Amino acid sequence: MTVRPRTPLPPWLEHALRTRREPVPWGAVVRGACAAGPLLAAALAAGRPSAGVAAALGAMFAGINDRPGGRRASVHRLGTPAVAGAAGLAAGTVAGDGLAAVALTLMFALLGLVAGAVSAVGPVASAAGTQFLVMCAVGAGAPLSAPAWQRALCYLLGAGWLLALRLAARPAGRGGALRAPRAAAAERSAVAAVYEGIAALLEATGTPHATARRTALTAALDDAQDALAGPWLRSHAGSAAERRLRARYDAALPLAEAATALAWAGGAPPARAVRALRGLAAAVREGGHPGPLPAPERVTPELRRLDEALLQAALTFDRGAGGRRTHTRRRGPAAVARTALGAGGREYGLRVALCFGAGAAVAQVLHHVHWYWLPATAVFLVKPDLGPLVSRVLCRAAGTVLGAALFAGAAALLPAPGGEVTLVVVSAALVPFATRHFAAQTAVVTVLVLSLMVVGGEPPAAAARIAETLLACGIVLLVGHLPLPGGAGGRVRSQLADATRAAEAYLAHVLDTPGTPRTPDHRAVGRTLRREAYRTLAQARAAASLAAAELPLPSHTRSTAGAGRAAVLLEELVDTVTACAVQLDDTGRLTTRHTRRLTALLEELAATHRPAPRPALLRTG
């Protein structure tokens, strides 16, 4: 009997059926249960249900952004979108009270254009733009009996309460002991993962798994960089812990460079170095010392660089803090403006403006009492970081139907208003767990929002919620596939352009004039440029992967054709430049293998970028 091979599912459908597998974030679950529900109950006890609804909304959105990671990064990840949401709630309240329907729709479209363009800057900016627009719609349409400033203040208090719970959390140590340094346990875990990633890359040297391990190392470096980027929240651990952890992260960068060069060269993996890196990882995670490291074996330039980096790491761990810092280049206003005003920002801003404005117009024409649901839902659906367009539309529709059915059943059994408060507590606790799948998150948020509406004085509207969501799905499907000026795929092209510029800067630095001294400062600048190149390349690869999973429309396919291959070639180029940097620092000249591979990659990249204008790197390489 012949077994027919299974036909692969379309990428957009496969994404809709896929669930992320990750540990249950019990800390976030507890924070969710202790945030929105108690705030709402306290407001009801004080006779201020509108204030409780606004505070619960702030806590809900903060709970959606309450992802695993360091406490430092959570200030920016939760706080910035919360401020934007409060501003949107205030602006929407003022506009809803003073503008007619046509003027309000035009204002929504303009705000969608600006917020959508800003959302292209990065994940936090995307969350901030989304919260601003959603709360702008809620402020304009929700019947909350409070002035604009009180609504905004209550929203900030709700988000701030959950953030305070996030910052107060202290992971327990072995045996349940609480120690001061464990306030930074997540940050230390992120840095330890970098050392583990370097060891895994060395183990994969000379095998087909080396590229995947290098990609995983890049992700670990990105996570650690983000974990150390926020303001240091000092406990009695003091600033010495911060300096020590930063120094240990900086010590990992030369090791990552050496491991990448060794993987490129394809040499035998040094088991002694792998054991040493595992010891360094354990020392970072426990806040201790790695003990003695193995003696060096200086055979090739790559091994000499690895041994030198291990020696410097040993010195860093021994003296605790201090040493040479590798500074992270932050995006200045010019770079942020270039991203927002570039092809990706313009395309996404225009789609958000059309969806947000069209949603408001259709909703007000229908004269529905909950008209603000439609534009708010459209803003969520148009976000590309939630997966392919058809996938997120299917998940949103299914999640809304399930959530509305669950709410209707629970509301019929539970007494008011205690039943709604209970639903808010349960739903808020489930939000962090449900973020692993968009349909599950939608179902949980639907129950929470419908409960808040009833507490705020509105009639139950589960059926209307389904109808408004389906209308929003139709609008986003139409607008998401419209051919716009400048063509589709602007986000992919913009990310590839940023990655190409970063690779160009790194290549130009490494292949500088022969007379340039290879000083420690020169190496430090190179590592900073290398980090930026790999980070932008990871973003470009993710954008290309998302574009490949969309519906294969002719205009979209033409605009993103070759994007994935170009991202792969750029990563191979940065790998090769890393190997060139190690070779030049050791011997002062490149081998024939280095130059041939570099030339071949530049030529292939130049061919991949046609017919678009090619950057200077590709024109002159």
FIVOZA-665071 format. One record per residue (C-alpha): residue in one letter; x, y, z; residue number from 1. Coordinates in Angstrom, 1 decimal. Each point is the difference from the previous one (the first is absolute). Example, Ala and Ser with C-alpha at 12.3 -4.5 7.8 and 13.67 -1.06 7.14 Angstrom:
A|12.3|-4.5|7.8|1
S|1.4|3.4|-0.7|2
//
This chain:
M|0.0|0.0|0.0|1
T|1.4|3.4|-1.1|2
V|-0.1|2.7|2.7|3
R|-0.5|3.4|-1.6|4
P|2.1|2.8|1.4|5
R|-1.9|2.5|2.0|6
T|-0.7|3.2|-1.8|7
P|1.6|2.9|1.9|8
L|-2.4|2.6|1.4|9
P|0.3|3.6|-1.3|10
P|2.3|2.1|2.2|11
W|-2.8|2.3|1.2|12
L|-2.2|-3.0|1.0|13
E|2.9|-1.8|1.7|14
H|0.7|3.2|2.0|15
A|-3.7|0.2|1.1|16
L|0.2|-3.6|1.3|17
R|3.4|0.4|1.7|18
T|0.3|0.6|3.8|19
R|3.2|1.3|1.6|20
R|1.4|-2.5|2.5|21
E|1.5|1.8|3.0|22
P|-0.1|-0.3|3.8|23
V|-3.1|1.3|1.8|24
P|0.8|3.6|1.2|25
W|-1.3|-0.6|3.5|26
G|1.3|3.4|1.3|27
A|-1.9|1.8|-2.8|28
V|-3.1|-2.1|0.8|29
V|0.0|1.0|3.6|30
R|0.6|3.7|-0.9|31
G|-2.9|-0.1|-2.4|32
A|-2.3|-1.4|2.7|33
C|1.2|2.6|2.5|34
A|-0.3|3.0|-2.4|35
A|-3.2|0.6|-1.9|36
G|-2.5|-1.8|2.2|37
P|1.0|1.6|3.4|38
L|0.2|3.5|-1.6|39
L|-3.5|-0.5|-1.5|40
A|-1.4|-1.3|3.3|41
A|1.5|3.0|1.9|42
A|-1.5|2.4|-2.4|43
L|-3.4|-1.6|0.3|44
A|0.2|0.1|3.7|45
A|0.8|3.8|-0.3|46
G|-3.0|0.5|-2.3|47
R|2.3|0.8|-3.0|48
P|-0.6|-2.7|-2.6|49
S|1.3|2.1|-2.9|50
A|3.3|0.5|1.8|51
G|0.3|-3.7|0.6|52
V|-0.7|-0.8|-3.6|53
A|2.8|2.4|-1.2|54
A|2.4|-1.4|2.6|55
A|-0.8|-3.6|-1.0|56
L|0.6|0.8|-3.6|57
G|3.4|1.4|0.8|58
A|0.9|-3.1|2.0|59
M|-1.3|-2.2|-2.8|60
F|2.2|1.5|-2.7|61
A|2.9|0.0|2.4|62
G|-0.7|-3.7|0.6|63
I|0.1|-0.7|-3.7|64
N|3.5|1.6|-0.1|65
D|1.1|-1.8|3.1|66
R|2.3|-2.5|-1.7|67
P|2.9|-2.0|1.6|68
G|3.2|2.1|0.3|69
G|2.0|2.2|2.3|70
R|-1.6|2.6|2.3|71
R|2.1|2.7|-1.7|72
A|-1.5|-0.6|-3.4|73
S|-3.5|-0.2|1.4|74
V|0.0|3.7|0.9|75
H|0.3|1.0|-3.6|76
R|-2.0|-2.9|-1.4|77
L|-3.0|0.6|2.3|78
G|0.4|3.7|0.9|79
T|0.3|1.6|-3.5|80
P|-3.1|-1.6|-1.5|81
A|-1.9|0.8|3.2|82
V|0.8|3.7|-0.3|83
A|-1.0|-0.1|-3.7|84
G|-3.3|-1.7|0.9|85
A|-0.8|2.6|2.6|86
A|0.7|2.8|-2.5|87
G|-2.2|-1.7|-2.5|88
L|-2.8|-0.4|2.5|89
A|0.2|3.7|0.9|90
A|0.1|1.1|-3.7|91
G|-2.9|-2.3|-1.0|92
T|-2.1|1.3|2.9|93
V|0.5|3.6|-1.1|94
A|-0.5|-0.7|-3.6|95
G|-3.1|-2.1|0.6|96
D|-1.6|2.8|2.0|97
G|0.8|2.8|-2.4|98
L|0.1|-1.4|-3.6|99
A|-2.7|-1.0|-2.4|100
A|0.0|-3.5|-1.5|101
V|1.8|1.1|-3.3|102
A|2.7|2.0|1.8|103
L|0.5|-2.8|2.5|104
T|0.5|-2.5|-2.8|105
L|2.5|2.2|-1.8|106
M|1.9|0.5|3.3|107
F|0.1|-3.7|0.6|108
A|1.4|-0.5|-3.5|109
L|2.7|2.6|0.6|110
L|1.0|-1.4|3.4|111
G|0.1|-3.5|-1.5|112
L|2.4|1.2|-2.7|113
V|2.4|1.5|2.6|114
A|-0.3|-2.8|2.6|115
G|0.4|-2.7|-2.7|116
A|3.1|1.6|-1.3|117
V|1.5|0.3|3.5|118
S|-0.9|-3.7|0.6|119
A|2.5|-1.0|-2.7|120
V|2.8|1.1|2.3|121
G|0.0|-3.1|2.2|122
P|-2.0|-2.3|2.3|123
V|-0.5|2.5|2.8|124
A|-0.9|2.8|-2.4|125
S|-2.5|-2.4|-1.6|126
A|-1.6|-0.8|3.3|127
A|-0.1|3.7|0.8|128
G|-1.6|0.9|-3.3|129
T|-2.6|-2.7|0.4|130
Q|-1.0|1.0|3.5|131
F|-0.2|3.6|-1.0|132
L|-2.4|-0.7|-2.8|133
V|-2.1|-2.5|1.8|134
M|-0.5|2.2|3.1|135
C|-0.6|3.0|-2.3|136
A|-3.0|-2.0|-1.4|137
V|-1.1|-1.0|3.5|138
G|0.2|3.5|1.3|139
A|-2.1|1.3|-2.9|140
G|-2.7|-2.6|0.3|141
A|-0.2|-1.6|3.4|142
P|-2.5|1.5|2.4|143
L|2.4|0.5|2.9|144
S|-1.3|2.8|2.3|145
A|3.3|1.8|0.7|146
P|2.0|2.8|-1.6|147
A|2.9|-0.7|-2.3|148
W|2.7|0.6|2.6|149
Q|-1.6|-2.3|2.6|150
R|-0.4|-2.8|-2.6|151
A|3.7|0.4|-1.0|152
L|1.1|0.0|3.6|153
C|-2.0|-3.1|1.0|154
Y|1.4|-1.8|-3.1|155
L|3.5|0.9|1.1|156
L|-0.7|-1.1|3.5|157
G|-1.2|-3.4|-1.2|158
A|3.1|-0.5|-2.2|159
G|2.3|1.4|2.7|160
W|-1.5|-2.4|2.6|161
L|0.8|-3.1|-2.2|162
L|3.5|1.5|-0.7|163
A|0.6|0.5|3.7|164
L|-0.9|-3.7|0.6|165
R|2.4|-0.9|-2.8|166
L|2.8|1.9|1.6|167
A|-0.7|-1.2|3.5|168
A|0.2|-3.7|-1.1|169
R|3.1|-1.8|1.3|170
P|0.8|-3.5|-1.3|171
A|0.8|-2.4|2.8|172
G|3.4|-1.6|0.2|173
R|0.9|-3.5|0.8|174
G|-1.9|-1.2|3.1|175
G|-2.4|2.9|-0.3|176
A|2.6|2.5|1.3|177
L|-0.4|3.6|-1.1|178
R|3.3|1.8|-0.6|179
A|0.7|3.5|-1.1|180
P|1.8|-0.9|-3.3|181
R|-3.0|-2.1|-1.1|182
A|-1.8|3.3|-0.8|183
A|1.9|-0.3|-3.3|184
A|-0.5|-3.7|-0.5|185
A|-1.6|0.4|-3.5|186
E|2.8|2.3|-1.2|187
R|2.6|-2.5|1.2|188
S|-1.8|-2.8|-1.7|189
A|-0.1|2.0|-3.2|190
V|3.8|0.6|0.1|191
A|0.6|-3.7|1.0|192
A|-2.0|-1.1|-3.1|193
V|2.6|1.9|-2.1|194
Y|2.8|-2.1|1.4|195
E|-2.0|-3.1|-0.6|196
G|-0.7|1.1|-3.5|197
I|3.7|0.5|-0.7|198
A|0.7|-3.5|1.4|199
A|-2.7|-1.5|-2.2|200
L|1.4|1.7|-3.1|201
L|3.5|-1.4|0.8|202
E|-1.5|-3.5|0.4|203
A|-1.7|0.4|-3.5|204
T|3.2|1.2|-1.7|205
G|0.6|-2.1|-3.2|206
T|-3.6|-1.4|0.0|207
P|-3.1|1.1|-1.9|208
H|-1.5|1.4|3.2|209
A|2.6|2.8|0.3|210
T|-2.2|2.6|-1.8|211
A|-3.0|-0.7|2.2|212
R|2.1|0.2|3.1|213
R|1.4|3.3|-1.1|214
T|-3.5|1.3|-0.6|215
A|-1.0|-1.2|3.5|216
L|3.1|1.8|1.4|217
T|-1.1|3.2|-1.7|218
A|-3.4|-0.3|1.6|219
A|1.6|-0.6|3.4|220
L|2.2|3.1|-0.4|221
D|-3.1|2.1|-1.0|222
D|-1.9|-1.2|3.1|223
A|2.9|0.8|2.3|224
Q|0.5|3.4|-1.6|225
D|-3.7|0.8|0.5|226
A|0.1|-1.3|3.6|227
L|2.9|2.3|0.9|228
A|-1.4|3.0|-1.9|229
G|-2.6|1.3|2.5|230
P|0.6|2.2|3.1|231
W|1.7|-1.9|2.8|232
L|-2.4|-0.4|2.9|233
R|2.4|-0.1|2.9|234
S|-0.8|-2.0|3.0|235
H|2.4|-0.5|2.9|236
A|2.0|-2.0|-2.6|237
G|1.5|3.4|-1.0|238
S|1.5|1.1|-3.3|239
A|3.0|-2.4|0.3|240
A|-2.3|-2.9|-1.1|241
E|-1.0|2.1|-3.1|242
R|3.6|0.7|-0.9|243
R|1.0|-3.6|0.5|244
L|-2.8|-1.3|-2.2|245
R|0.7|2.5|-2.7|246
A|3.7|-0.9|0.0|247
R|-0.8|-3.7|-0.3|248
Y|-2.3|0.8|-3.0|249
D|2.7|2.1|-1.6|250
A|2.5|-2.9|0.5|251
A|-2.3|-2.3|-2.0|252
L|0.2|2.1|-3.1|253
P|3.6|-0.8|-1.0|254
L|-0.8|-3.7|0.8|255
A|-3.0|0.2|-2.4|256
E|2.2|1.5|-2.6|257
A|2.6|-2.7|0.3|258
A|-2.5|-2.8|0.0|259
T|-1.6|1.4|-3.2|260
A|3.4|0.2|-1.7|261
L|0.8|-3.5|1.1|262
A|-3.3|-1.3|-1.3|263
W|0.6|1.7|-3.3|264
A|3.5|-1.5|-0.3|265
G|-1.5|-3.5|0.8|266
G|2.7|-1.0|2.4|267
A|-0.3|-2.8|2.6|268
P|-2.1|1.1|2.9|269
P|2.2|0.5|3.1|270
A|-1.6|-2.0|2.8|271
R|2.1|1.8|2.6|272
A|-1.5|3.4|-1.0|273
V|-3.5|-1.4|0.0|274
R|0.4|-1.2|3.6|275
A|1.5|3.4|1.0|276
L|-3.0|1.8|-1.5|277
R|-2.4|-2.2|1.8|278
G|1.8|0.9|3.2|279
L|-0.2|3.7|-0.8|280
A|-3.8|-0.4|-0.7|281
A|-0.5|-1.6|3.4|282
A|2.0|2.7|1.7|283
V|-2.1|2.7|-1.6|284
R|-3.2|-1.7|1.0|285
E|1.0|-0.6|3.6|286
G|1.9|3.3|0.4|287
G|3.2|-1.9|0.9|288
H|3.4|-0.8|-1.6|289
P|0.7|-2.6|-2.7|290
G|3.2|-1.4|1.6|291
P|3.1|-0.9|-2.0|292
L|-0.2|0.0|-3.8|293
P|1.9|-2.3|-2.3|294
A|3.4|0.8|-1.4|295
P|0.0|1.6|-3.5|296
E|0.9|-1.8|-3.3|297
R|1.1|2.7|-2.4|298
V|0.0|-1.8|-3.4|299
T|-2.1|2.2|-2.4|300
P|-1.1|3.7|0.1|301
E|-3.5|-1.0|1.0|302
L|1.2|-2.1|2.9|303
R|2.4|2.7|1.1|304
R|-2.8|2.5|0.0|305
L|-2.2|-2.5|2.0|306
D|2.8|-0.5|2.5|307
E|0.6|3.7|0.3|308
A|-3.7|0.6|0.6|309
L|-0.2|-2.7|2.6|310
L|2.9|1.5|1.8|311
Q|-1.6|3.4|0.0|312
A|-3.3|-1.5|1.2|313
A|1.9|-1.7|2.9|314
L|1.5|3.3|1.0|315
T|-3.4|1.6|-0.1|316
F|-1.6|-2.6|2.1|317
D|2.9|0.2|2.5|318
R|0.0|3.7|0.5|319
G|-3.8|0.2|0.1|320
A|-0.7|3.3|-1.7|321
G|1.8|2.5|-2.2|322
G|2.0|-0.7|-3.2|323
R|-0.6|1.2|-3.5|324
R|-3.6|0.7|-0.8|325
T|-1.5|-0.7|-3.4|326
H|-2.7|2.7|-0.4|327
T|-3.2|-0.8|-1.8|328
R|-0.8|2.5|-2.7|329
R|-3.5|1.4|0.6|330
R|-2.2|1.1|-2.8|331
G|0.0|3.7|-0.2|332
P|-2.9|2.2|-1.1|333
A|1.2|0.0|-3.6|334
A|0.0|-3.8|-0.1|335
V|-3.5|-0.2|1.6|336
A|-1.3|2.6|-2.4|337
R|1.5|-1.9|-3.0|338
T|-1.8|-3.1|1.1|339
A|-3.3|1.7|0.6|340
L|0.1|1.9|-3.2|341
G|1.5|-2.8|-2.1|342
A|-1.7|-2.4|-2.2|343
G|-1.1|-2.3|2.8|344
G|-1.3|2.8|2.2|345
R|-1.9|1.6|-2.9|346
E|-1.6|-3.2|-1.1|347
Y|-1.0|-1.1|3.5|348
G|-1.2|3.5|1.0|349
L|-2.2|0.2|-3.1|350
R|-1.6|-3.4|0.7|351
V|-0.6|0.8|3.6|352
A|-1.5|3.4|-1.0|353
L|-2.4|-1.7|-2.5|354
C|-1.0|-2.7|2.5|355
F|-0.5|2.3|3.0|356
G|-1.8|2.7|-2.0|357
A|-2.2|-2.5|-2.0|358
G|-0.9|-1.8|3.2|359
A|-1.1|3.2|1.7|360
A|-2.0|1.1|-3.1|361
V|-1.8|-3.3|-0.4|362
A|-0.7|-0.3|3.7|363
Q|-1.5|3.5|0.2|364
V|-2.1|-0.6|-3.1|365
L|-1.5|-3.0|1.6|366
H|-0.8|2.1|3.2|367
H|1.0|-2.9|2.3|368
V|0.3|0.9|3.6|369
H|3.4|-1.8|0.2|370
W|1.3|1.5|-3.2|371
Y|3.5|0.5|1.5|372
W|0.5|-3.8|-0.1|373
L|0.4|0.0|-3.8|374
P|2.9|2.4|-0.4|375
A|1.7|-1.4|3.2|376
T|-0.2|-3.6|-1.4|377
A|1.3|1.1|-3.4|378
V|3.1|1.5|1.7|379
F|0.8|-3.3|1.6|380
L|-0.6|-2.0|-3.2|381
V|2.2|2.1|-2.2|382
K|3.1|-0.6|2.2|383
P|2.5|-2.1|-2.1|384
D|1.9|-1.3|3.0|385
L|-3.0|-2.2|1.0|386
G|0.6|-2.2|-3.1|387
P|-1.2|-0.2|-3.6|388
L|-3.1|2.0|-0.7|389
V|-2.5|-2.8|-0.8|390
S|1.3|-2.0|3.0|391
R|-0.6|2.8|2.5|392
V|-3.4|0.8|-1.5|393
L|-1.1|-3.7|0.4|394
C|1.4|-0.1|3.6|395
R|-1.7|3.3|0.9|396
A|-3.4|-1.2|-1.3|397
A|0.2|-3.4|1.7|398
G|1.3|1.5|3.2|399
T|-2.8|2.6|0.1|400
V|-2.7|-2.6|-0.6|401
L|1.4|-2.2|2.8|402
G|0.5|2.9|2.4|403
A|-3.5|1.3|-0.6|404
A|-1.6|-3.4|0.6|405
L|2.0|-0.5|3.2|406
F|-1.0|3.4|1.3|407
A|-3.7|-0.5|-0.8|408
G|0.0|-3.4|1.8|409
A|1.9|1.3|3.0|410
A|-2.1|3.2|0.3|411
A|-3.2|-2.0|0.0|412
L|1.3|-2.1|3.0|413
L|1.8|2.6|2.1|414
P|-1.7|2.8|2.0|415
A|0.8|3.6|-0.9|416
P|2.2|1.9|0.7|417
G|2.1|-2.5|1.9|418
G|-0.2|-2.5|-2.9|419
E|1.5|2.6|-2.5|420
V|2.8|0.8|2.5|421
T|0.8|-3.7|0.3|422
L|0.1|-0.3|-3.8|423
V|2.4|3.0|-0.1|424
V|2.3|-1.6|2.5|425
V|0.1|-3.4|-1.7|426
S|0.4|1.5|-3.5|427
A|2.8|2.4|1.1|428
A|1.8|-3.0|1.5|429
L|-0.3|-2.0|-3.2|430
V|1.2|2.8|-2.3|431
P|3.7|-0.7|0.4|432
F|-0.6|-3.7|-0.5|433
A|-2.2|0.5|-3.1|434
T|2.6|2.2|-1.8|435
R|1.5|-3.2|-1.5|436
H|-2.9|-0.1|-2.5|437
F|-1.8|3.0|-1.5|438
A|-3.4|-1.7|0.0|439
A|0.3|-1.0|3.7|440
Q|1.1|3.6|0.9|441
T|-2.9|1.4|-1.9|442
A|-2.5|-2.3|1.8|443
V|1.4|1.0|3.4|444
V|0.0|3.7|-0.8|445
T|-3.5|-0.2|-1.4|446
V|-1.3|-1.4|3.3|447
L|1.9|2.7|2.0|448
V|-1.2|2.9|-2.2|449
L|-3.7|-1.2|0.0|450
S|0.2|-0.3|3.8|451
L|1.4|3.6|0.3|452
M|-2.8|1.3|-2.2|453
V|-2.7|-1.4|2.2|454
V|1.8|1.4|3.1|455
G|0.2|3.4|-1.7|456
G|-3.8|0.1|-0.5|457
E|-0.4|-1.3|-3.5|458
P|-2.4|-2.9|-0.9|459
P|1.5|-3.4|-0.9|460
A|0.9|-0.1|-3.6|461
A|1.7|-3.3|-0.9|462
A|-1.8|-0.3|-3.3|463
A|0.8|3.6|-1.0|464
R|3.7|-0.7|0.9|465
I|0.1|-2.9|-2.5|466
A|-1.7|2.1|-2.8|467
E|2.4|2.9|0.5|468
T|3.0|-2.3|0.0|469
L|-1.1|-1.6|-3.3|470
L|-0.5|3.4|-1.5|471
A|3.5|1.0|1.1|472
C|1.4|-3.2|-1.4|473
G|-1.5|0.8|-3.4|474
I|1.4|3.5|0.0|475
V|3.5|-1.1|0.9|476
L|0.0|-2.8|-2.5|477
L|-0.9|2.5|-2.7|478
V|2.4|2.8|1.0|479
G|2.8|-2.5|0.8|480
H|0.0|-1.2|-3.6|481
L|-0.5|3.3|-1.8|482
P|2.8|1.1|-2.3|483
L|1.3|3.2|1.5|484
P|2.2|2.7|-1.5|485
G|3.6|-1.2|0.1|486
G|-1.0|-3.6|-0.1|487
A|-0.4|-2.7|2.6|488
G|2.8|-1.4|2.1|489
G|1.2|3.4|1.2|490
R|0.8|-1.4|3.5|491
V|2.1|-2.7|-1.4|492
R|1.9|2.3|-2.3|493
S|0.6|2.5|2.8|494
Q|1.3|-2.7|2.4|495
L|2.3|-1.4|-2.8|496
A|1.3|3.6|-0.6|497
D|0.8|0.5|3.7|498
A|1.7|-3.4|0.1|499
T|2.1|0.8|-3.2|500
R|1.1|3.4|1.5|501
A|1.0|-1.7|3.2|502
A|2.0|-2.7|-1.9|503
E|1.6|2.7|-2.1|504
A|1.1|1.9|3.1|505
Y|1.5|-3.1|1.5|506
L|1.8|-1.0|-3.2|507
A|1.4|3.5|-0.5|508
H|1.3|0.0|3.6|509
V|1.7|-3.4|-0.3|510
L|1.5|0.5|-3.5|511
D|1.3|3.4|0.9|512
T|3.2|1.4|-1.3|513
P|2.9|-2.4|0.6|514
G|1.9|2.6|2.1|515
T|-2.8|0.3|2.6|516
P|1.2|-1.4|3.3|517
R|-2.0|-2.9|1.4|518
T|-0.3|1.4|3.5|519
P|-2.4|-1.2|2.7|520
D|-2.2|3.0|-0.7|521
H|0.0|-0.9|-3.7|522
R|-1.1|-3.6|0.9|523
A|-2.7|1.4|2.4|524
V|-1.5|2.2|-2.7|525
G|0.0|-3.0|-2.3|526
R|-1.9|-2.2|2.5|527
T|-2.6|2.8|0.4|528
L|-0.5|0.2|-3.7|529
R|-0.1|-3.8|-0.2|530
R|-2.7|-0.2|2.7|531
E|-2.1|2.6|-1.9|532
A|0.4|-1.9|-3.3|533
Y|-1.1|-3.3|1.5|534
R|-3.0|1.7|1.8|535
T|-1.3|1.7|-3.1|536
L|0.6|-3.2|-2.0|537
A|-2.2|-1.9|2.5|538
Q|-2.8|2.5|-0.5|539
A|0.4|-0.1|-3.8|540
R|-0.2|-3.8|0.1|541
A|-3.1|0.0|2.1|542
A|-1.7|2.6|-2.3|543
A|0.9|-2.2|-3.1|544
S|-1.3|-3.1|1.7|545
L|-3.3|1.7|0.8|546
A|-0.3|1.3|-3.6|547
A|0.6|-3.5|-1.3|548
A|-2.9|-1.3|2.1|549
E|-2.6|2.5|-1.4|550
L|-2.4|-0.8|-2.8|551
P|2.0|-0.3|-3.2|552
L|-1.6|3.0|-1.8|553
P|1.9|1.0|-3.2|554
S|0.8|3.6|1.1|555
H|1.2|-1.2|3.5|556
T|2.1|-2.8|-1.4|557
R|1.8|2.2|-2.5|558
S|0.8|2.6|2.7|559
T|1.4|-2.5|2.5|560
A|1.6|-2.5|-2.4|561
G|3.5|-0.8|1.0|562
A|-0.3|1.7|3.4|563
G|0.7|-3.2|2.0|564
R|3.0|-0.9|-2.2|565
A|1.3|3.5|0.4|566
A|-0.2|-0.2|3.8|567
V|1.8|-3.3|0.0|568
L|2.8|1.4|-2.3|569
L|0.4|3.0|2.3|570
E|0.4|-2.2|3.0|571
E|2.6|-2.1|-1.8|572
L|1.7|3.2|-0.9|573
V|0.2|1.2|3.6|574
D|1.2|-3.5|1.0|575
T|2.8|0.4|-2.5|576
V|0.8|3.5|1.0|577
T|0.3|-1.3|3.6|578
A|2.5|-2.6|-1.1|579
C|1.9|2.7|-1.9|580
A|0.2|2.2|3.1|581
V|1.5|-2.9|2.0|582
Q|2.4|-0.8|-2.8|583
L|1.1|3.7|-0.5|584
D|0.5|0.5|3.8|585
D|2.2|-3.1|0.2|586
T|2.1|0.2|-3.2|587
G|-0.8|3.4|-1.6|588
R|-1.0|-1.6|-3.3|589
L|-2.8|-2.1|-1.5|590
T|0.4|-3.5|-1.5|591
T|-1.2|-0.9|-3.4|592
R|-2.9|-1.8|1.5|593
H|-1.2|3.1|1.7|594
T|0.3|2.2|-3.0|595
R|-1.7|-2.4|-2.4|596
R|-2.9|-0.6|2.3|597
L|-0.4|3.7|0.7|598
T|0.0|0.8|-3.7|599
A|-2.4|-2.8|-0.9|600
L|-2.5|1.2|2.7|601
L|0.2|3.6|-1.2|602
E|-0.6|-1.0|-3.6|603
E|-3.0|-2.2|0.9|604
L|-1.4|2.7|2.2|605
A|0.3|2.5|-2.8|606
A|-1.9|-2.4|-2.3|607
T|-2.7|-0.6|2.6|608
H|-0.6|3.8|0.5|609
R|-0.7|0.7|-3.7|610
P|-1.9|1.8|-1.3|611
A|-0.2|2.1|3.1|612
P|2.7|2.6|0.6|613
R|2.9|-1.6|1.8|614
P|1.8|1.5|3.0|615
A|3.6|1.1|-0.2|616
L|1.2|-3.3|1.5|617
L|-1.5|-2.0|-2.9|618
R|1.0|2.5|-2.7|619
T|3.6|0.2|1.0|620
G|0.7|-3.3|1.8|621
//
